[in-house]
Amino acid sequence: MNIHHIYGKRFFFIAAFGLTGLVHQQAFAQKDSLKQETIDIISTYQPRLRDAAKLNLTASLPGVDTARPSLKYEVPSLNLNFMYQAAPLKPLALGKDSLDLLQNNFVKLGYGNLSTPFVQAGFGSGRHEQYNYGLFVNYTGSKGKDIENQDYSTLNTLAAGTYLMDKFQLNGSLAYDRNSLHYYGYDHTTPMEKSDIAQVFNQITATVSGSNLPNNDWAFSIKPKVKFIYFNDNYKRNEGAFMVNLPVRKQIFENIFLQAEGVLDLSNYKQGDNKTINNNIVAVHPAVDIIYPGFVLHAGVNPTWSNTPGVSKFYLLPDIVNETHLIRKKLILSSGWISYIEKNSYRNLTSRNPYFLGSLGDMQNTRIEEKYTGIKGTLGSHFNYNTKFASVTWYNLPLFINDTLDSKRFITLNEAEMRAFQLHAEVGYIQEEKFQARVSFDWFNYNKQETQLKPWALPAFQGNLNVTYLLGKKLHLNADLFSMSGAYYLLSDQTDFGKTAGAWDMNLGASYDITKNFGLWVNANNVFNSHYQRYYLYPSYGFNIVGGLLFKF
């Protein structure tokens, strides 16, 4: 609506009202002469705008352009002009891409105050892609000054080698050991001939083992091992042993492994013209390992057959071990329930007590059962620790006592069942190769014996501390501190018993590399000069020191 139309509309209304007033005035003037009339307004004026014209548009998308544009760029070249010319690099020497030569051979010679010669040597083949081999020889001995016939000597030789194939590794070794000693635990008021109290142990050991080299973790892993041992002494006691171990392992899932091990341990013992005594153990160890970060479970059983003179038994032994990380690598809860057979062969018993008489008789093998729990882990980047509290039970355990007829030799008494609580603890500190220290101890509380009055010849406590220190890459220092409680012994008449005194023992050692191939060494043993008795009537050597030269090439 424009302004002219608005003003026209106003003018129209003003004119209409003026015209109406004029007609009304004339009507009154002609009232007497005109007849009154009525005007009806049919409608009022309502102006309207004309409808606007609308454009109808239909939108459509443009066609797709499939042509590949050809773009051309022109990059101007940039030339840099330097005022100097770079000199070419000329290496003075190129290093060899190879490892340093190893010092595979050494000879260690020495002598000590107790008429102690010391000879030790090792020879190796060095690095080879397909094979390596080595030879080791050791000899030492001493003669006691305070006690007559307190003499011993030991000779050890070992030849070993490894041959590598594409998918298998083959190992072999041959060893000979000779240990000579004397039964000096007698009443020295009565003289004895050395030939009557001398004892010599000889052992020949041949071992062949191997392992496959799987291409990946999911393949079978097998490590067979065969060992033959021949053992004899000065009194026509002979024992042969044949042992086979065949462990197999296979990964079936990402975190689950199956494994099994077959064990065959056969031995026979004969003294002079007496009857041969056979002692055989056959076992199978199936198990499953479940390994996750922070959790390890080893669960298995050990079906075991033990056959000793007059006794043949079958055992189904538990084999369960679990480790759970309460705090990753710092606090690990370790628990287990395990059981195993310890073979009481002549060779094993003389390794525990070399003054053993050698009478096996109706001796059985020992079954040991442990139920334990403990914590272990690391503290910072240097400390590590391990603790264990266990309940241990021994079945048919041989205990050593002095022979009633000859107190300088030992016989065994069978303990049908013995129980004890064990506490084990160890703490170690490692600072690379410069400094290392470890302290550990084992304490047994023997609380029940079924057959014997006391746990004869078994110390309740043993502990040790070992420290090594490297000073300036040339001076090596080491120290060992041992502690042991006393042990009960039964008098030869078996009417009373006693207990040996506890002992402390310390060894100190040092070696110094004068050159790369030459050095000096010294070892001081039993610094406290204590004559303690591990077995009754057999005191140890006092203070002794051995030193010498070391050659490496």
Secondary structure, 3 states (H helix, E strand, C coil): CCHHHHHHHHHHHHHHHHHHHHHHHHHHHCCCCCCCCCCCCCCCCCCCCCCCCCCCCCCCCCCCCCCCCCCCCCCCCCCCCCCCCCCCCCCCCCCCCCCCCCCCCEEEEEEECCCEEEEEEEEECCCCCCEEEEEEEEEEEEECCCCCCCEEEEEEEEEEEEEECCCEEEEEEEEEEEEEEECCCCCCCCCCCHHHHEEEEEEEEEEEEEEECCCCCCCCEECCEEEEEEEECCCCEEEEEEEEEEEEEEEEECCEEEEEEEEEEEEEEEECCCCCEEEEEEEECCEEEEEECCEEEEEEEEEEEEEECCEEEEEEEEEEEEEEEEECCCEEEEEEEEEEEECCCHHHHHHHCCCECCCCCCCCCEEEEEEEEEEEEEECCCEEEEEEEEEEEEEEEEEEEECCCCCCCEEEEEEEEEEEEEEEEEEEEEECCCEEEEEEEEEEEEEEECCCCCCCCCCCEEEEEEEEEEECCCEEEEEEEEEECCCEEECCCCCCEEECCCEEEEEEEEEEECCCCEEEEEEEECCCCCCCEEECCEECCCCEEEEEEEEEC
